[in-house]
Amino acid sequence: MAHEYENHAPMTMRMETPMPYEWSIGKYGSRFFQEIREKNQFIGIRCPGCGKVYIPPRRVCGPCFKELDELVELPNQGAITAFSIVNYPFIDPNTGIQRPIPYTYGYIRIDGADNIFSHIIDETDENKIKVGMRVRAVFKEKDAMQGHINDIKHFEIVD
């Protein structure tokens, strides 16, 4: 049985008004970005039940469901666990500018953490990058820091 709406073209809407929004990143998220901005330092949080360390810090341990409150300093280095060299252009929502391509997006296990941290890796030659390689964070200059994930410019491969 045909419905009358099946004979109509889909409608589209255009919104010209920007829709800015903001949200709280919480006390642990705030502390994470403050440590980066003020000390070029990573912090994580340790579970009192299973001992897992998470970066960035979070409120609850997924496996244990325990509330977390023990912040721990972590180094700015780790190992690549996975990566993808991206050749698809898109507008970076953090900057409003098209990200230059290619770029490498990687998953990094920060030393001392039990989860992975995702960020940009500054190598785009697939012959020069592999899982297991050591990387370290490269931060913006102090006067350019904003307390944001982009305060970490990228991770570079450590020889």
VOTIKOL-611098 format. One record per residue (C-alpha): x, y, z negated; residue number from 1; residue in one letter. Coordinates in steps of 0.5 Angstrom, whole numbers, plus 500, padded with zeros to 3 digits. Layout:
@xx=X yy=Y zz=Z kolnu=NUM sepa=A
...
END
This chain:
@xx=500 yy=500 zz=500 kolnu=1 sepa=M
@xx=503 yy=507 zz=502 kolnu=2 sepa=A
@xx=503 yy=513 zz=497 kolnu=3 sepa=H
@xx=502 yy=520 zz=500 kolnu=4 sepa=E
@xx=509 yy=522 zz=497 kolnu=5 sepa=Y
@xx=513 yy=517 zz=502 kolnu=6 sepa=E
@xx=512 yy=521 zz=508 kolnu=7 sepa=N
@xx=515 yy=527 zz=505 kolnu=8 sepa=H
@xx=522 yy=529 zz=505 kolnu=9 sepa=A
@xx=526 yy=529 zz=499 kolnu=10 sepa=P
@xx=527 yy=536 zz=495 kolnu=11 sepa=M
@xx=533 yy=540 zz=494 kolnu=12 sepa=T
@xx=534 yy=545 zz=489 kolnu=13 sepa=M
@xx=540 yy=550 zz=489 kolnu=14 sepa=R
@xx=542 yy=553 zz=482 kolnu=15 sepa=M
@xx=546 yy=560 zz=483 kolnu=16 sepa=E
@xx=546 yy=561 zz=475 kolnu=17 sepa=T
@xx=553 yy=558 zz=472 kolnu=18 sepa=P
@xx=551 yy=554 zz=466 kolnu=19 sepa=M
@xx=556 yy=555 zz=461 kolnu=20 sepa=P
@xx=556 yy=550 zz=455 kolnu=21 sepa=Y
@xx=561 yy=549 zz=449 kolnu=22 sepa=E
@xx=561 yy=543 zz=444 kolnu=23 sepa=W
@xx=565 yy=542 zz=438 kolnu=24 sepa=S
@xx=571 yy=537 zz=438 kolnu=25 sepa=I
@xx=570 yy=536 zz=431 kolnu=26 sepa=G
@xx=576 yy=536 zz=425 kolnu=27 sepa=K
@xx=580 yy=531 zz=428 kolnu=28 sepa=Y
@xx=580 yy=533 zz=435 kolnu=29 sepa=G
@xx=581 yy=540 zz=433 kolnu=30 sepa=S
@xx=587 yy=537 zz=429 kolnu=31 sepa=R
@xx=590 yy=533 zz=435 kolnu=32 sepa=F
@xx=590 yy=540 zz=440 kolnu=33 sepa=F
@xx=593 yy=544 zz=434 kolnu=34 sepa=Q
@xx=598 yy=539 zz=433 kolnu=35 sepa=E
@xx=600 yy=539 zz=441 kolnu=36 sepa=I
@xx=599 yy=547 zz=441 kolnu=37 sepa=R
@xx=603 yy=548 zz=435 kolnu=38 sepa=E
@xx=608 yy=543 zz=434 kolnu=39 sepa=K
@xx=608 yy=539 zz=441 kolnu=40 sepa=N
@xx=607 yy=533 zz=437 kolnu=41 sepa=Q
@xx=601 yy=528 zz=438 kolnu=42 sepa=F
@xx=597 yy=525 zz=432 kolnu=43 sepa=I
@xx=593 yy=519 zz=431 kolnu=44 sepa=G
@xx=589 yy=516 zz=426 kolnu=45 sepa=I
@xx=590 yy=509 zz=423 kolnu=46 sepa=R
@xx=584 yy=504 zz=421 kolnu=47 sepa=C
@xx=584 yy=502 zz=413 kolnu=48 sepa=P
@xx=581 yy=496 zz=415 kolnu=49 sepa=G
@xx=585 yy=493 zz=421 kolnu=50 sepa=C
@xx=591 yy=498 zz=421 kolnu=51 sepa=G
@xx=589 yy=500 zz=429 kolnu=52 sepa=K
@xx=592 yy=507 zz=430 kolnu=53 sepa=V
@xx=588 yy=511 zz=435 kolnu=54 sepa=Y
@xx=590 yy=517 zz=440 kolnu=55 sepa=I
@xx=587 yy=522 zz=440 kolnu=56 sepa=P
@xx=584 yy=521 zz=433 kolnu=57 sepa=P
@xx=577 yy=519 zz=432 kolnu=58 sepa=R
@xx=572 yy=518 zz=426 kolnu=59 sepa=R
@xx=570 yy=510 zz=427 kolnu=60 sepa=V
@xx=574 yy=504 zz=428 kolnu=61 sepa=C
@xx=570 yy=500 zz=434 kolnu=62 sepa=G
@xx=572 yy=493 zz=432 kolnu=63 sepa=P
@xx=571 yy=494 zz=424 kolnu=64 sepa=C
@xx=566 yy=500 zz=424 kolnu=65 sepa=F
@xx=570 yy=503 zz=418 kolnu=66 sepa=K
@xx=571 yy=511 zz=417 kolnu=67 sepa=E
@xx=578 yy=513 zz=419 kolnu=68 sepa=L
@xx=581 yy=519 zz=415 kolnu=69 sepa=D
@xx=589 yy=517 zz=415 kolnu=70 sepa=E
@xx=592 yy=521 zz=420 kolnu=71 sepa=L
@xx=599 yy=519 zz=423 kolnu=72 sepa=V
@xx=604 yy=522 zz=427 kolnu=73 sepa=E
@xx=606 yy=519 zz=434 kolnu=74 sepa=L
@xx=612 yy=520 zz=438 kolnu=75 sepa=P
@xx=611 yy=524 zz=445 kolnu=76 sepa=N
@xx=613 yy=517 zz=449 kolnu=77 sepa=Q
@xx=610 yy=511 zz=451 kolnu=78 sepa=G
@xx=609 yy=506 zz=457 kolnu=79 sepa=A
@xx=605 yy=506 zz=463 kolnu=80 sepa=I
@xx=600 yy=500 zz=462 kolnu=81 sepa=T
@xx=596 yy=502 zz=469 kolnu=82 sepa=A
@xx=596 yy=507 zz=474 kolnu=83 sepa=F
@xx=593 yy=510 zz=480 kolnu=84 sepa=S
@xx=596 yy=514 zz=486 kolnu=85 sepa=I
@xx=590 yy=519 zz=488 kolnu=86 sepa=V
@xx=589 yy=521 zz=495 kolnu=87 sepa=N
@xx=582 yy=524 zz=494 kolnu=88 sepa=Y
@xx=581 yy=531 zz=493 kolnu=89 sepa=P
@xx=576 yy=534 zz=488 kolnu=90 sepa=F
@xx=575 yy=541 zz=484 kolnu=91 sepa=I
@xx=578 yy=540 zz=477 kolnu=92 sepa=D
@xx=573 yy=541 zz=472 kolnu=93 sepa=P
@xx=578 yy=544 zz=467 kolnu=94 sepa=N
@xx=581 yy=549 zz=472 kolnu=95 sepa=T
@xx=576 yy=550 zz=477 kolnu=96 sepa=G
@xx=582 yy=549 zz=482 kolnu=97 sepa=I
@xx=582 yy=543 zz=487 kolnu=98 sepa=Q
@xx=588 yy=539 zz=484 kolnu=99 sepa=R
@xx=593 yy=538 zz=489 kolnu=100 sepa=P
@xx=594 yy=531 zz=492 kolnu=101 sepa=I
@xx=596 yy=526 zz=492 kolnu=102 sepa=P
@xx=597 yy=525 zz=484 kolnu=103 sepa=Y
@xx=598 yy=520 zz=479 kolnu=104 sepa=T
@xx=593 yy=518 zz=474 kolnu=105 sepa=Y
@xx=596 yy=513 zz=469 kolnu=106 sepa=G
@xx=594 yy=510 zz=462 kolnu=107 sepa=Y
@xx=599 yy=510 zz=457 kolnu=108 sepa=I
@xx=600 yy=506 zz=451 kolnu=109 sepa=R
@xx=603 yy=511 zz=446 kolnu=110 sepa=I
@xx=609 yy=508 zz=442 kolnu=111 sepa=D
@xx=605 yy=506 zz=435 kolnu=112 sepa=G
@xx=598 yy=507 zz=438 kolnu=113 sepa=A
@xx=594 yy=501 zz=439 kolnu=114 sepa=D
@xx=589 yy=504 zz=445 kolnu=115 sepa=N
@xx=591 yy=507 zz=451 kolnu=116 sepa=I
@xx=592 yy=515 zz=453 kolnu=117 sepa=F
@xx=590 yy=517 zz=460 kolnu=118 sepa=S
@xx=593 yy=523 zz=463 kolnu=119 sepa=H
@xx=597 yy=525 zz=469 kolnu=120 sepa=I
@xx=604 yy=522 zz=471 kolnu=121 sepa=I
@xx=609 yy=526 zz=475 kolnu=122 sepa=D
@xx=611 yy=521 zz=480 kolnu=123 sepa=E
@xx=607 yy=520 zz=486 kolnu=124 sepa=T
@xx=611 yy=515 zz=490 kolnu=125 sepa=D
@xx=609 yy=508 zz=489 kolnu=126 sepa=E
@xx=616 yy=505 zz=490 kolnu=127 sepa=N
@xx=618 yy=509 zz=484 kolnu=128 sepa=K
@xx=613 yy=508 zz=479 kolnu=129 sepa=I
@xx=611 yy=501 zz=476 kolnu=130 sepa=K
@xx=607 yy=498 zz=470 kolnu=131 sepa=V
@xx=612 yy=498 zz=464 kolnu=132 sepa=G
@xx=616 yy=504 zz=465 kolnu=133 sepa=M
@xx=617 yy=509 zz=460 kolnu=134 sepa=R
@xx=614 yy=516 zz=460 kolnu=135 sepa=V
@xx=614 yy=522 zz=455 kolnu=136 sepa=R
@xx=610 yy=528 zz=455 kolnu=137 sepa=A
@xx=611 yy=535 zz=458 kolnu=138 sepa=V
@xx=608 yy=540 zz=455 kolnu=139 sepa=F
@xx=606 yy=547 zz=457 kolnu=140 sepa=K
@xx=610 yy=553 zz=455 kolnu=141 sepa=E
@xx=608 yy=556 zz=448 kolnu=142 sepa=K
@xx=605 yy=562 zz=450 kolnu=143 sepa=D
@xx=601 yy=558 zz=455 kolnu=144 sepa=A
@xx=598 yy=553 zz=450 kolnu=145 sepa=M
@xx=590 yy=554 zz=449 kolnu=146 sepa=Q
@xx=589 yy=548 zz=445 kolnu=147 sepa=G
@xx=586 yy=544 zz=450 kolnu=148 sepa=H
@xx=588 yy=537 zz=454 kolnu=149 sepa=I
@xx=592 yy=541 zz=459 kolnu=150 sepa=N
@xx=597 yy=543 zz=454 kolnu=151 sepa=D
@xx=600 yy=537 zz=456 kolnu=152 sepa=I
@xx=602 yy=538 zz=463 kolnu=153 sepa=K
@xx=604 yy=531 zz=465 kolnu=154 sepa=H
@xx=608 yy=525 zz=463 kolnu=155 sepa=F
@xx=615 yy=524 zz=466 kolnu=156 sepa=E
@xx=618 yy=518 zz=467 kolnu=157 sepa=I
@xx=624 yy=517 zz=462 kolnu=158 sepa=V
@xx=630 yy=514 zz=465 kolnu=159 sepa=D
END
